[in-house]
């Protein structure tokens, strides 16, 4: 996938917090239709980079180009409207809401009814509500495990299913690029193997994937290219096999054994 047109290009992206160089001059091309991985030890700047791409932080230096348009400096909701959605390292769902309600939240940026429509319950409001609910029900079919769980309260779901709901909420925004932040965290080997198939299915829907993951089996199984970070900097970039053989990567956090 390295020859694919870049859907996202980062050039010299930098974010410092006082004397901490959380992200220091990162450059990366994410090919359209690819699954690109980011690895690194805790504190290496991976999630900070996601926060920059998704508009939670603003870079102090550098350019971030998504589909030939700059996104640096845009607030998170505008980045989402442009087509970049994300999940979080620590699941951030509305735990007291229903599964389907969480998915409807993900569709918010694509709905056009305003405050007046909602208060007056206009025809446009009801038409959008019905269409969004129907789309959410279809989206649930992406994960058979969630079939007939649309009226379940999210906090009552298993950890793996809560992860699935978060992924669906991101998909509900119809992104063209999805940022997955450690989706396999807390999963057992069977769940992680199922996740690999699901990530490929997301890509097969036409969504480019940028993935942070500590599970090297997942990285080896799904990624086209991998970038390794340490102390805010890029250590290496290439295929997973190239990265796992890189001396600095090997010494820092992969070790010498096979995943």
Protein Blocks (a to p, Z undefined) as FASTA:
>chain_A
ZZpccfbdcehiacdehjacfbghiacdddehiacddeddehilmmmmmmmmnomaccfb
dcddeehiafehiafklmmmnopacddfbacddfkbcfklmmmmmmmmmpcbdfklmmno
paklmmmmmmmmmmmmmmmmmpmmlgoilmpcfklpcfklmmmmmmmmmmmnopabdcde
hklgoiafklmmmmmmmmmmmmmnopacddddfblklmmmmpmbdcddeehiafbgcdfk
lmmmpmklmmmmnojbdZZ
